[in-house]
């Protein structure tokens, strides 16, 4: 019995950890090699990329976007939920960012607590 329970927990933990990062290919056509696309890791939910809605996914903490090189318009959605004894309040807000990406590069979108702003950065050499 203990073996089955341990196995079930392990499967659940793997599934949950895999669901924490959602990967989305945001271009049409066949899958391209890494040196032909750009990869953007978002620590903020990218709700819309170039007019295309991106599904949020359950338990997601980050999103990885595979895009073609060039300029992309991204609408990010940020928010929080607060629960009191009698109510639950949800607050969300959107902000837009236009980014330029290069093939074979890796980027990150994150919130900088010290600067109180969202930062889009090329992390190819930091990888």
Phi, psi and omega in degrees: 000317181297323179297317179294320180294317178297318179295317180297318179295318180298316178298317178297316181296319178295315180297319180293317180293326178292330181280351183287334177240120180262128179254128180231131172268121188246050173207158181268160176101189184290159177296134181252153178292161185301331181281357179253353182233171171246149180241127180243120176262120184249127174264007174232140185297118176275094187290322183220131176236118180051041178084355182259125179290139179250126180290141186287318182081147179280142176064013183289134175246341178207161182227136176247123180252131174255116185230162174282155177299151179130199183263135181226138175260121182238132173254118180262149177238127180236153179183179176207165180232137180234132182242131174251186180296333185239344185219159170239126180249135176239130178235126176229154175212152180248152170215149184251149177214133174257126185235150176248125182234153180247149178299140178080003181256155177243135183233161177222137174246122183212167176260129178263110182297323181292316182274347182057045178208163177272135184242129173249120185221149175277118181246022183304313183281347180267354186297000000 
